[in-house]
Amino acid sequence: MCNNPLLKDPYQQLDDYIDSIPYKKENLILILHRAQQIFGYLPDKVQWHIAQKLDLPSAKIYGVVSFYSFFTMKPRGKHVANVCMGTACFVRGSEKLQKEVESQLGIKTGQTTEDQLFSLDSVRCIGACGLAPVMTVDGKVHGRLETTADIKQALAKYRPEGTPEEAKGTNSNI
């Protein structure tokens, strides 16, 4: 049996994790987090597998997955961008920031780019009000995003070099 988790079948990785924790049913949310970490999202097949492994109805698994916003049933991009829509960011232009990020990525909030590089979401407040308007990418805060060039520069850090999207944007205020 392979002991390298990177070479194991993802379902075997999940089973090994489930087998390693006590009180399995009581730790459903932890198990779902681990499954999402392994698979990138929680499709029906993974939910069904967890239900079978824990001897729970699949409807219970689906109920938990669909209730909590940190779980997703759709594939996510390699990088997740979150535009803060909290009060300070909203007053400082987060709606314009969101529209510009959507334009530069070519998607709407809640979607993933075709190349699976970015997913875009909005959040209520990330607690970086002094840097408003703010966006996070993979948890890293990018603040004072007031021009299209600011946004382009923030996103460029997560793109492979030489992608056409790096050329988008101007230095105008959003």
LOTI-972814 format. One record per residue: residue in three letters; x, y, z of N, C-alpha, C in turn; residue number from 1. Coordinates in pm, 1 decimal. Layout:
N
+--------+----------+----------+----------+----------+----------+----------+----------+----------+----------+-----+
: residu :   n_east :  n_north :     n_up :  ca_east : ca_north :    ca_up :   c_east :  c_north :     c_up : num :
+--------+----------+----------+----------+----------+----------+----------+----------+----------+----------+-----+
:    Ala :        X :        Y :        Z :        X :        Y :        Z :        X :        Y :        Z : NUM :
...
+--------+----------+----------+----------+----------+----------+----------+----------+----------+----------+-----+
END
This chain:
174
+--------+----------+----------+----------+----------+----------+----------+----------+----------+----------+-----+
: residu :   n_east :  n_north :     n_up :  ca_east : ca_north :    ca_up :   c_east :  c_north :     c_up : num :
+--------+----------+----------+----------+----------+----------+----------+----------+----------+----------+-----+
:    Met :     84.1 :   -118.8 :      0.0 :      0.0 :      0.0 :      0.0 :     88.3 :    124.7 :      0.0 :   1 :
:    Cys :     47.9 :    222.7 :    -74.3 :    124.0 :    347.0 :    -87.7 :    101.9 :    436.1 :     34.4 :   2 :
:    Asn :    209.2 :    483.5 :     94.9 :    197.5 :    572.8 :    209.3 :    207.6 :    719.2 :    171.1 :   3 :
:    Asn :    239.5 :    749.1 :     46.1 :    247.6 :    887.7 :      0.5 :    106.9 :    936.2 :    -32.4 :   4 :
:    Pro :     51.9 :   1036.4 :     46.2 :    -85.3 :   1080.3 :     22.3 :   -105.4 :   1142.2 :   -115.3 :   5 :
:    Leu :      0.8 :   1190.2 :   -178.1 :    -12.9 :   1250.7 :   -310.3 :    -34.8 :   1146.1 :   -419.2 :   6 :
:    Leu :      4.7 :   1022.1 :   -392.6 :     -8.2 :    916.5 :   -492.2 :   -129.3 :    826.7 :   -468.3 :   7 :
:    Lys :   -195.4 :    842.6 :   -354.6 :   -310.6 :    759.2 :   -321.7 :   -434.3 :    804.1 :   -398.1 :   8 :
:    Asp :   -522.1 :    709.5 :   -422.2 :   -654.0 :    738.8 :   -476.5 :   -723.2 :    837.2 :   -381.6 :   9 :
:    Pro :   -790.5 :    940.3 :   -434.2 :   -852.9 :   1039.3 :   -345.6 :   -957.3 :    978.4 :   -251.5 :  10 :
:    Tyr :  -1030.5 :    878.6 :   -297.8 :  -1128.2 :    814.2 :   -209.5 :  -1058.0 :    738.2 :    -97.5 :  11 :
:    Gln :   -942.6 :    679.5 :   -127.6 :   -866.0 :    610.9 :    -24.0 :   -811.7 :    711.7 :     76.7 :  12 :
:    Gln :   -767.4 :    828.0 :     28.8 :   -722.1 :    934.2 :    119.8 :   -834.9 :    973.6 :    214.9 :  13 :
:    Leu :   -954.2 :    990.6 :    159.3 :  -1069.5 :   1028.9 :    241.0 :  -1103.3 :    918.9 :    341.0 :  14 :
:    Asp :  -1105.4 :    794.1 :    295.3 :  -1134.7 :    682.3 :    385.3 :  -1031.9 :    673.1 :    497.3 :  15 :
:    Asp :   -904.9 :    691.0 :    463.9 :   -799.8 :    687.3 :    566.1 :   -822.7 :    796.5 :    669.9 :  16 :
:    Tyr :   -862.0 :    914.7 :    623.9 :   -888.7 :   1025.5 :    716.6 :  -1007.8 :    991.7 :    806.1 :  17 :
:    Ile :  -1115.9 :    945.3 :    745.5 :  -1235.4 :    911.5 :    823.6 :  -1202.6 :    803.8 :    926.3 :  18 :
:    Asp :  -1126.4 :    702.8 :    885.2 :  -1090.2 :    593.9 :    976.0 :  -1002.5 :    641.7 :   1091.5 :  19 :
:    Ser :   -932.5 :    752.8 :   1072.9 :   -838.5 :    800.5 :   1175.1 :   -903.5 :    886.3 :   1283.3 :  20 :
:    Ile :  -1028.5 :    925.2 :   1265.5 :  -1089.3 :   1014.6 :   1364.2 :  -1197.7 :    942.9 :   1444.4 :  21 :
:    Pro :  -1206.7 :    978.3 :   1573.4 :  -1312.6 :    920.3 :   1655.7 :  -1445.4 :    993.4 :   1630.8 :  22 :
:    Tyr :  -1552.3 :    934.9 :   1675.9 :  -1684.4 :    999.6 :   1669.3 :  -1712.7 :   1053.6 :   1529.3 :  23 :
:    Lys :  -1709.2 :    964.5 :   1433.8 :  -1717.0 :   1003.0 :   1292.3 :  -1841.0 :   1085.5 :   1258.6 :  24 :
:    Lys :  -1957.8 :   1041.6 :   1301.0 :  -2080.8 :   1114.0 :   1268.1 :  -2080.5 :   1254.2 :   1329.2 :  25 :
:    Glu :  -2026.3 :   1266.5 :   1448.0 :  -2021.4 :   1395.8 :   1515.7 :  -1919.7 :   1490.1 :   1450.9 :  26 :
:    Asn :  -1830.3 :   1436.6 :   1370.7 :  -1727.1 :   1516.3 :   1303.7 :  -1753.9 :   1530.8 :   1154.2 :  27 :
:    Leu :  -1881.1 :   1529.6 :   1117.4 :  -1918.4 :   1538.2 :    976.7 :  -1860.4 :   1662.5 :    909.4 :  28 :
:    Ile :  -1866.7 :   1776.7 :    975.0 :  -1816.5 :   1899.5 :    912.2 :  -1665.7 :   1890.0 :    888.5 :  29 :
:    Leu :  -1591.7 :   1834.4 :    983.1 :  -1447.2 :   1815.0 :    962.7 :  -1421.7 :   1722.3 :    844.1 :  30 :
:    Ile :  -1500.7 :   1617.4 :    835.1 :  -1485.6 :   1522.0 :    724.8 :  -1516.7 :   1589.4 :    591.6 :  31 :
:    Leu :  -1620.8 :   1671.4 :    588.9 :  -1655.3 :   1742.9 :    465.6 :  -1545.6 :   1841.1 :    425.8 :  32 :
:    His :  -1487.8 :   1909.5 :    524.1 :  -1375.4 :   2000.0 :    493.6 :  -1259.9 :   1922.5 :    431.4 :  33 :
:    Arg :  -1227.2 :   1808.8 :    490.2 :  -1116.7 :   1727.5 :    437.5 :  -1149.5 :   1677.3 :    297.1 :  34 :
:    Ala :  -1272.5 :   1634.6 :    275.8 :  -1312.9 :   1586.8 :    143.3 :  -1301.3 :   1699.3 :     40.8 :  35 :
:    Gln :  -1343.3 :   1819.9 :     79.1 :  -1332.7 :   1932.3 :    -14.1 :  -1186.3 :   1966.9 :    -40.8 :  36 :
:    Gln :  -1102.1 :   1951.9 :     60.0 :   -958.6 :   1975.6 :     40.8 :   -901.1 :   1873.4 :    -58.0 :  37 :
:    Ile :   -942.7 :   1749.8 :    -47.9 :   -891.8 :   1643.5 :   -135.2 :   -945.2 :   1657.5 :   -277.9 :  38 :
:    Phe :  -1076.4 :   1678.0 :   -291.8 :  -1140.5 :   1676.7 :   -423.7 :  -1154.2 :   1815.4 :   -485.9 :  39 :
:    Gly :  -1142.6 :   1920.5 :   -404.2 :  -1159.1 :   2057.0 :   -454.1 :  -1301.7 :   2107.2 :   -444.7 :  40 :
:    Tyr :  -1395.8 :   2016.9 :   -434.2 :  -1537.5 :   2048.4 :   -418.0 :  -1608.2 :   1921.0 :   -373.8 :  41 :
:    Leu :  -1740.1 :   1929.2 :   -351.7 :  -1813.2 :   1814.3 :   -299.3 :  -1925.4 :   1772.1 :   -394.3 :  42 :
:    Pro :  -1889.9 :   1702.5 :   -502.6 :  -1993.1 :   1655.9 :   -596.3 :  -2079.0 :   1547.0 :   -531.2 :  43 :
:    Asp :  -2191.0 :   1515.8 :   -595.7 :  -2284.2 :   1415.2 :   -543.1 :  -2214.9 :   1283.4 :   -510.7 :  44 :
:    Lys :  -2124.0 :   1240.5 :   -597.2 :  -2056.1 :   1111.6 :   -578.6 :  -1976.3 :   1109.5 :   -447.2 :  45 :
:    Val :  -1910.0 :   1218.8 :   -414.9 :  -1832.1 :   1227.2 :   -290.7 :  -1926.5 :   1230.7 :   -170.5 :  46 :
:    Gln :  -2035.1 :   1306.2 :   -181.5 :  -2132.9 :   1311.7 :    -72.5 :  -2191.2 :   1173.0 :    -45.7 :  47 :
:    Trp :  -2224.1 :   1101.1 :   -152.8 :  -2278.9 :    967.1 :   -138.9 :  -2176.8 :    875.3 :    -71.3 :  48 :
:    His :  -2050.6 :    886.4 :   -110.1 :  -1944.2 :    804.5 :    -51.0 :  -1935.3 :    829.3 :    100.2 :  49 :
:    Ile :  -1939.3 :    955.6 :    138.9 :  -1933.0 :    989.7 :    281.6 :  -2055.0 :    934.5 :    354.4 :  50 :
:    Ala :  -2171.6 :    947.2 :    294.3 :  -2294.1 :    895.0 :    355.3 :  -2281.9 :    744.6 :    379.7 :  51 :
:    Gln :  -2230.7 :    671.6 :    281.4 :  -2212.9 :    527.1 :    295.3 :  -2112.0 :    494.8 :    405.2 :  52 :
:    Lys :  -2003.0 :    567.5 :    405.5 :  -1895.2 :    542.4 :    502.5 :  -1941.7 :    569.5 :    646.3 :  53 :
:    Leu :  -2026.7 :    671.3 :    664.3 :  -2072.1 :    708.8 :    798.5 :  -2207.5 :    648.5 :    834.7 :  54 :
:    Asp :  -2265.8 :    572.9 :    741.4 :  -2398.5 :    515.0 :    761.7 :  -2501.0 :    624.1 :    795.6 :  55 :
:    Leu :  -2501.2 :    728.1 :    712.3 :  -2595.4 :    839.3 :    725.3 :  -2674.2 :    852.8 :    595.3 :  56 :
:    Pro :  -2795.0 :    907.1 :    602.7 :  -2869.2 :    931.9 :    478.6 :  -2796.3 :   1036.1 :    393.4 :  57 :
:    Ser :  -2793.1 :   1014.9 :    263.4 :  -2724.5 :   1111.1 :    176.2 :  -2791.2 :   1248.0 :    182.3 :  58 :
:    Ala :  -2920.8 :   1252.1 :    215.2 :  -2990.6 :   1380.6 :    229.0 :  -2932.6 :   1462.4 :    344.0 :  59 :
:    Lys :  -2885.8 :   1395.6 :    449.2 :  -2824.4 :   1468.4 :    561.2 :  -2693.3 :   1532.5 :    515.9 :  60 :
:    Ile :  -2613.9 :   1458.8 :    441.2 :  -2487.4 :   1512.7 :    390.4 :  -2516.2 :   1632.4 :    300.6 :  61 :
:    Tyr :  -2609.6 :   1615.3 :    207.5 :  -2646.1 :   1723.6 :    116.2 :  -2696.5 :   1845.5 :    194.2 :  62 :
:    Gly :  -2775.9 :   1822.8 :    297.3 :  -2828.5 :   1932.7 :    378.5 :  -2718.0 :   2015.2 :    441.8 :  63 :
:    Val :  -2616.9 :   1948.9 :    495.0 :  -2504.4 :   2019.9 :    556.7 :  -2423.0 :   2093.2 :    450.3 :  64 :
:    Val :  -2393.9 :   2025.8 :    339.8 :  -2313.3 :   2085.9 :    232.4 :  -2383.3 :   2208.6 :    174.4 :  65 :
:    Ser :  -2513.7 :   2198.3 :    152.9 :  -2585.9 :   2310.3 :     91.1 :  -2614.1 :   2423.2 :    189.7 :  66 :
:    Phe :  -2610.5 :   2396.1 :    319.4 :  -2637.8 :   2498.9 :    420.2 :  -2518.5 :   2591.4 :    441.2 :  67 :
:    Tyr :  -2399.6 :   2535.4 :    451.1 :  -2280.9 :   2614.5 :    483.4 :  -2215.9 :   2670.0 :    357.2 :  68 :
:    Ser :  -2189.2 :   2800.3 :    358.1 :  -2135.3 :   2866.8 :    238.8 :  -1991.3 :   2827.4 :    208.1 :  69 :
:    Phe :  -1919.7 :   2772.5 :    303.7 :  -1780.8 :   2735.8 :    276.2 :  -1767.9 :   2602.6 :    203.6 :  70 :
:    Phe :  -1878.3 :   2533.7 :    181.5 :  -1876.2 :   2412.5 :     99.9 :  -1929.4 :   2445.1 :    -38.6 :  71 :
:    Thr :  -1872.3 :   2381.1 :   -139.1 :  -1918.5 :   2403.1 :   -275.6 :  -1940.1 :   2270.1 :   -346.0 :  72 :
:    Met :  -2043.1 :   2267.3 :   -428.0 :  -2074.1 :   2146.8 :   -504.9 :  -2031.5 :   2161.9 :   -650.2 :  73 :
:    Lys :  -1968.5 :   2274.4 :   -681.5 :  -1918.0 :   2299.1 :   -816.7 :  -1765.9 :   2312.0 :   -810.3 :  74 :
:    Pro :  -1697.4 :   2271.3 :   -915.5 :  -1551.6 :   2286.9 :   -916.1 :  -1513.1 :   2433.6 :   -897.3 :  75 :
:    Arg :  -1409.3 :   2455.9 :   -821.6 :  -1360.5 :   2590.8 :   -794.4 :  -1231.0 :   2611.5 :   -871.1 :  76 :
:    Gly :  -1198.0 :   2738.1 :   -889.8 :  -1073.7 :   2771.0 :   -955.9 :   -954.4 :   2743.9 :   -866.1 :  77 :
:    Lys :   -839.1 :   2741.9 :   -926.4 :   -715.0 :   2723.9 :   -851.1 :   -700.1 :   2835.3 :   -748.1 :  78 :
:    His :   -744.0 :   2956.6 :   -785.0 :   -738.0 :   3072.4 :   -695.6 :   -879.1 :   3123.9 :   -671.5 :  79 :
:    Val :   -910.0 :   3154.4 :   -545.8 :  -1042.1 :   3206.6 :   -510.7 :  -1027.8 :   3352.7 :   -470.1 :  80 :
:    Ala :  -1095.0 :   3440.1 :   -545.5 :  -1095.9 :   3583.6 :   -516.6 :  -1227.0 :   3618.3 :   -447.5 :  81 :
:    Asn :  -1217.9 :   3693.9 :   -339.0 :  -1335.2 :   3740.0 :   -265.3 :  -1332.5 :   3891.4 :   -257.8 :  82 :
:    Val :  -1436.6 :   3955.4 :   -308.3 :  -1449.0 :   4100.6 :   -298.7 :  -1528.3 :   4131.2 :   -172.4 :  83 :
:    Cys :  -1472.8 :   4215.8 :    -86.5 :  -1539.0 :   4253.4 :     37.7 :  -1651.1 :   4352.4 :      8.1 :  84 :
:    Met :  -1769.9 :   4322.2 :     59.5 :  -1885.6 :   4409.5 :     42.3 :  -1931.5 :   4466.0 :    176.6 :  85 :
:    Gly :  -1842.0 :   4464.8 :    276.4 :  -1874.0 :   4522.7 :    406.6 :  -1895.6 :   4673.0 :    394.8 :  86 :
:    Thr :  -1943.7 :   4735.2 :    501.0 :  -1981.4 :   4876.6 :    497.7 :  -1868.3 :   4966.7 :    451.7 :  87 :
:    Ala :  -1750.4 :   4955.5 :    511.9 :  -1638.7 :   5044.0 :    474.6 :  -1600.4 :   5024.5 :    328.0 :  88 :
:    Cys :  -1594.1 :   4901.2 :    283.9 :  -1558.8 :   4874.3 :    143.8 :  -1669.0 :   4921.5 :     49.6 :  89 :
:    Phe :  -1794.0 :   4901.0 :     90.7 :  -1906.0 :   4942.8 :      6.5 :  -1903.7 :   5094.1 :    -14.9 :  90 :
:    Val :  -1883.2 :   5168.2 :     93.6 :  -1878.1 :   5314.8 :     85.3 :  -1761.1 :   5359.8 :     -2.3 :  91 :
:    Arg :  -1652.3 :   5283.6 :     -2.1 :  -1532.9 :   5320.3 :    -79.5 :  -1531.5 :   5259.9 :   -220.6 :  92 :
:    Gly :  -1641.4 :   5198.3 :   -262.7 :  -1651.2 :   5157.5 :   -402.0 :  -1639.5 :   5010.0 :   -432.2 :  93 :
:    Ser :  -1676.5 :   4923.2 :   -338.4 :  -1661.2 :   4779.6 :   -364.3 :  -1751.4 :   4729.4 :   -477.3 :  94 :
:    Glu :  -1865.3 :   4794.9 :   -500.8 :  -1950.2 :   4752.5 :   -613.7 :  -1877.3 :   4772.6 :   -746.0 :  95 :
:    Lys :  -1808.7 :   4886.0 :   -759.7 :  -1730.7 :   4912.0 :   -881.7 :  -1613.4 :   4814.9 :   -890.3 :  96 :
:    Leu :  -1550.4 :   4788.7 :   -776.6 :  -1440.8 :   4692.1 :   -771.7 :  -1490.3 :   4555.8 :   -819.6 :  97 :
:    Gln :  -1604.1 :   4513.0 :   -768.3 :  -1659.4 :   4383.0 :   -806.5 :  -1686.2 :   4376.8 :   -956.8 :  98 :
:    Lys :  -1746.7 :   4480.1 :  -1012.0 :  -1775.7 :   4483.0 :  -1156.3 :  -1646.6 :   4479.1 :  -1238.6 :  99 :
:    Glu :  -1542.9 :   4548.3 :  -1193.1 :  -1416.1 :   4548.7 :  -1266.4 :  -1347.5 :   4412.5 :  -1258.4 : 100 :
:    Val :  -1351.3 :   4348.6 :  -1141.5 :  -1293.0 :   4214.5 :  -1128.7 :  -1369.4 :   4117.6 :  -1219.2 : 101 :
:    Glu :  -1501.8 :   4127.3 :  -1220.3 :  -1581.8 :   4043.5 :  -1310.1 :  -1540.1 :   4065.9 :  -1455.4 : 102 :
:    Ser :  -1520.2 :   4192.2 :  -1491.3 :  -1480.6 :   4225.7 :  -1628.3 :  -1343.1 :   4168.3 :  -1662.0 : 103 :
:    Gln :  -1248.1 :   4184.2 :  -1570.4 :  -1112.4 :   4135.9 :  -1597.7 :  -1104.4 :   3983.6 :  -1601.2 : 104 :
:    Leu :  -1188.6 :   3917.2 :  -1523.0 :  -1187.5 :   3770.7 :  -1522.6 :  -1281.6 :   3711.9 :  -1627.4 : 105 :
:    Gly :  -1375.0 :   3793.0 :  -1674.6 :  -1470.6 :   3744.6 :  -1773.7 :  -1577.3 :   3653.7 :  -1716.2 : 106 :
:    Ile :  -1606.6 :   3670.1 :  -1586.7 :  -1708.8 :   3589.5 :  -1519.0 :  -1790.7 :   3679.5 :  -1427.7 : 107 :
:    Lys :  -1899.1 :   3625.8 :  -1376.4 :  -1980.5 :   3693.0 :  -1275.6 :  -1945.4 :   3635.5 :  -1138.5 : 108 :
:    Thr :  -1979.0 :   3709.8 :  -1034.8 :  -1958.6 :   3662.2 :   -898.5 :  -2033.2 :   3529.9 :   -880.5 : 109 :
:    Gly :  -1966.0 :   3433.8 :   -817.9 :  -2022.2 :   3300.6 :   -799.4 :  -1981.9 :   3202.6 :   -908.2 : 110 :
:    Gln :  -1904.0 :   3249.5 :  -1005.3 :  -1863.0 :   3163.4 :  -1116.2 :  -1712.9 :   3135.4 :  -1112.1 : 111 :
:    Thr :  -1671.7 :   3044.5 :  -1200.5 :  -1531.6 :   3006.1 :  -1215.6 :  -1492.6 :   3025.5 :  -1361.3 : 112 :
:    Thr :  -1370.5 :   3074.2 :  -1384.2 :  -1324.4 :   3095.5 :  -1521.2 :  -1315.9 :   2962.2 :  -1594.7 : 113 :
:    Glu :  -1328.6 :   2967.8 :  -1726.6 :  -1325.4 :   2845.5 :  -1807.9 :  -1196.1 :   2767.5 :  -1789.4 : 114 :
:    Asp :  -1084.8 :   2839.2 :  -1768.8 :   -956.1 :   2771.7 :  -1751.3 :   -935.4 :   2719.8 :  -1608.7 : 115 :
:    Gln :  -1037.9 :   2734.5 :  -1523.8 :  -1033.6 :   2688.8 :  -1384.7 :   -924.8 :   2758.9 :  -1303.1 : 116 :
:    Leu :   -883.0 :   2878.0 :  -1346.3 :   -778.8 :   2949.5 :  -1273.4 :   -836.1 :   3031.6 :  -1158.4 : 117 :
:    Phe :   -952.9 :   3095.6 :  -1178.7 :  -1012.4 :   3181.2 :  -1076.1 :  -1158.3 :   3146.7 :  -1051.2 : 118 :
:    Ser :  -1197.8 :   3155.1 :   -924.3 :  -1338.0 :   3160.4 :   -884.5 :  -1356.1 :   3295.0 :   -816.7 : 119 :
:    Leu :  -1473.3 :   3354.8 :   -832.6 :  -1499.8 :   3487.2 :   -776.1 :  -1621.9 :   3481.5 :   -686.3 : 120 :
:    Asp :  -1606.6 :   3533.1 :   -565.4 :  -1716.1 :   3541.1 :   -468.9 :  -1714.6 :   3678.3 :   -403.5 : 121 :
:    Ser :  -1820.3 :   3706.6 :   -329.0 :  -1822.5 :   3827.1 :   -246.9 :  -1843.6 :   3784.1 :   -102.7 : 122 :
:    Val :  -1791.5 :   3863.4 :    -11.4 :  -1805.3 :   3835.4 :    131.3 :  -1852.5 :   3962.3 :    201.0 : 123 :
:    Arg :  -1907.4 :   3948.4 :    319.4 :  -1962.4 :   4063.7 :    391.0 :  -1854.8 :   4152.8 :    450.7 : 124 :
:    Cys :  -1758.0 :   4099.1 :    517.5 :  -1650.8 :   4181.9 :    574.6 :  -1532.1 :   4092.3 :    604.8 : 125 :
:    Ile :  -1414.4 :   4138.0 :    566.5 :  -1295.1 :   4058.0 :    596.8 :  -1211.4 :   4121.0 :    707.1 : 126 :
:    Gly :  -1254.3 :   4237.5 :    756.8 :  -1186.1 :   4299.9 :    869.4 :  -1064.3 :   4381.8 :    832.5 : 127 :
:    Ala :  -1054.2 :   4424.8 :    708.2 :   -942.4 :   4510.1 :    665.1 :   -997.7 :   4645.4 :    620.6 : 128 :
:    Cys :  -1085.7 :   4701.2 :    702.2 :  -1160.2 :   4822.2 :    666.3 :  -1069.7 :   4941.2 :    634.6 : 129 :
:    Gly :   -956.1 :   4951.0 :    697.8 :   -863.2 :   5061.2 :    672.8 :   -800.7 :   5056.6 :    534.4 : 130 :
:    Leu :   -813.0 :   4944.5 :    465.3 :   -756.2 :   4929.1 :    331.1 :   -863.6 :   4931.1 :    222.0 : 131 :
:    Ala :   -985.1 :   4967.3 :    258.2 :  -1098.9 :   4961.4 :    165.0 :  -1076.0 :   5044.9 :     39.1 : 132 :
:    Pro :  -1129.5 :   4994.0 :    -74.1 :  -1196.1 :   4865.3 :    -96.4 :  -1094.9 :   4751.6 :   -108.9 : 133 :
:    Val :  -1137.5 :   4634.6 :    -64.5 :  -1047.6 :   4521.2 :    -47.6 :  -1098.4 :   4397.7 :   -121.9 : 134 :
:    Met :  -1001.6 :   4320.2 :   -169.6 :  -1028.0 :   4188.7 :   -227.3 :   -922.6 :   4094.6 :   -169.2 : 135 :
:    Thr :   -961.8 :   3970.6 :   -143.7 :   -862.7 :   3869.7 :   -107.8 :   -851.8 :   3771.0 :   -223.1 : 136 :
:    Val :   -733.2 :   3718.0 :   -241.0 :   -712.3 :   3607.5 :   -333.9 :   -638.1 :   3501.0 :   -254.3 : 137 :
:    Asp :   -700.9 :   3385.0 :   -241.7 :   -645.5 :   3275.3 :   -161.5 :   -612.9 :   3321.1 :    -19.6 : 138 :
:    Gly :   -695.8 :   3410.9 :     34.0 :   -678.5 :   3459.0 :    170.3 :   -582.9 :   3575.5 :    185.6 : 139 :
:    Lys :   -508.7 :   3610.3 :     82.3 :   -414.8 :   3723.2 :     88.5 :   -490.5 :   3851.8 :     56.0 : 140 :
:    Val :   -477.1 :   3951.3 :    143.5 :   -550.1 :   4077.4 :    129.3 :   -481.7 :   4168.6 :     28.0 : 141 :
:    His :   -562.6 :   4221.5 :    -63.1 :   -518.3 :   4323.0 :   -159.3 :   -607.0 :   4444.6 :   -136.3 : 142 :
:    Gly :   -548.6 :   4552.6 :    -84.9 :   -627.6 :   4669.3 :    -47.4 :   -604.6 :   4790.2 :   -134.8 : 143 :
:    Arg :   -692.0 :   4888.2 :   -110.7 :   -690.0 :   5015.3 :   -184.5 :   -693.3 :   4992.3 :   -335.9 : 144 :
:    Leu :   -780.9 :   4904.9 :   -378.1 :   -794.9 :   4871.9 :   -520.4 :   -889.8 :   4972.9 :   -584.1 : 145 :
:    Glu :   -833.7 :   5083.1 :   -627.8 :   -915.6 :   5194.5 :   -675.1 :   -907.8 :   5217.8 :   -824.9 : 146 :
:    Thr :   -814.2 :   5154.4 :   -894.1 :   -804.1 :   5170.1 :  -1039.4 :   -802.9 :   5032.5 :  -1104.9 : 147 :
:    Thr :   -833.4 :   5030.9 :  -1232.5 :   -828.0 :   4903.4 :  -1305.1 :   -686.3 :   4847.0 :  -1303.5 : 148 :
:    Ala :   -587.0 :   4935.9 :  -1304.6 :   -447.4 :   4890.6 :  -1299.7 :   -416.6 :   4823.3 :  -1166.2 : 149 :
:    Asp :   -472.6 :   4876.4 :  -1055.6 :   -453.0 :   4814.7 :   -923.9 :   -505.7 :   4671.3 :   -924.0 : 150 :
:    Ile :   -623.0 :   4654.6 :   -982.2 :   -687.0 :   4522.7 :   -985.6 :   -608.8 :   4429.3 :  -1076.5 : 151 :
:    Lys :   -571.0 :   4478.9 :  -1192.6 :   -493.1 :   4398.7 :  -1287.4 :   -364.1 :   4350.3 :  -1221.7 : 152 :
:    Gln :   -298.1 :   4440.6 :  -1148.4 :   -172.3 :   4405.6 :  -1081.5 :   -195.9 :   4299.8 :   -973.4 : 153 :
:    Ala :   -303.2 :   4313.5 :   -896.7 :   -333.2 :   4215.5 :   -791.8 :   -359.8 :   4077.8 :   -852.3 : 154 :
:    Leu :   -437.4 :   4072.9 :   -960.2 :   -470.3 :   3944.6 :  -1023.4 :   -351.2 :   3884.0 :  -1097.1 : 155 :
:    Ala :   -264.7 :   3968.1 :  -1151.2 :   -149.6 :   3919.8 :  -1229.0 :    -58.1 :   3830.2 :  -1145.9 : 156 :
:    Lys :    -54.4 :   3852.1 :  -1016.0 :     30.9 :   3771.8 :   -927.7 :     -8.9 :   3624.5 :   -927.8 : 157 :
:    Tyr :   -131.1 :   3596.4 :   -970.8 :   -183.7 :   3460.1 :   -966.4 :   -197.5 :   3397.5 :  -1104.4 : 158 :
:    Arg :   -158.6 :   3470.7 :  -1207.2 :   -168.2 :   3420.8 :  -1344.4 :    -31.7 :   3368.8 :  -1388.9 : 159 :
:    Pro :    -31.2 :   3267.0 :  -1472.9 :     95.7 :   3226.1 :  -1533.0 :    149.2 :   3341.8 :  -1617.3 : 160 :
:    Glu :    278.8 :   3356.3 :  -1621.2 :    338.5 :   3465.1 :  -1699.9 :    298.8 :   3453.0 :  -1845.7 : 161 :
:    Gly :    274.0 :   3569.4 :  -1906.1 :    246.5 :   3573.5 :  -2048.7 :    103.3 :   3547.0 :  -2088.7 : 162 :
:    Thr :     10.3 :   3537.0 :  -1991.4 :   -128.7 :   3515.6 :  -2030.6 :   -186.9 :   3644.7 :  -2085.1 : 163 :
:    Pro :   -275.3 :   3635.7 :  -2183.6 :   -331.9 :   3755.7 :  -2245.4 :   -405.6 :   3844.7 :  -2146.4 : 164 :
:    Glu :   -464.4 :   3787.6 :  -2039.7 :   -540.5 :   3866.6 :  -1943.7 :   -454.4 :   3969.5 :  -1872.4 : 165 :
:    Glu :   -322.0 :   3946.8 :  -1867.6 :   -234.0 :   4042.7 :  -1800.8 :   -235.4 :   4177.7 :  -1871.0 : 166 :
:    Ala :   -272.2 :   4179.4 :  -1995.1 :   -271.6 :   4303.8 :  -2070.9 :   -399.4 :   4384.3 :  -2051.3 : 167 :
:    Lys :   -501.4 :   4323.7 :  -1989.1 :   -628.2 :   4393.7 :  -1971.9 :   -614.9 :   4507.3 :  -1871.6 : 168 :
:    Gly :   -706.2 :   4601.5 :  -1881.5 :   -714.4 :   4710.1 :  -1784.3 :   -635.9 :   4831.6 :  -1826.5 : 169 :
:    Thr :   -676.3 :   4942.6 :  -1769.9 :   -606.8 :   5068.8 :  -1792.9 :   -576.8 :   5128.5 :  -1657.6 : 170 :
:    Asn :   -526.3 :   5247.2 :  -1654.5 :   -494.1 :   5311.5 :  -1528.5 :   -605.7 :   5404.4 :  -1483.3 : 171 :
:    Ser :   -724.7 :   5390.2 :  -1539.8 :   -835.1 :   5477.7 :  -1501.7 :   -893.8 :   5435.5 :  -1368.0 : 172 :
:    Asn :   -959.5 :   5531.4 :  -1302.2 :  -1028.8 :   5499.3 :  -1177.5 :  -1151.5 :   5416.7 :  -1209.5 : 173 :
:    Ile :  -1186.0 :   5327.8 :  -1117.6 :  -1304.5 :   5244.9 :  -1139.6 :  -1424.3 :   5309.3 :  -1075.7 : 174 :
+--------+----------+----------+----------+----------+----------+----------+----------+----------+----------+-----+
END
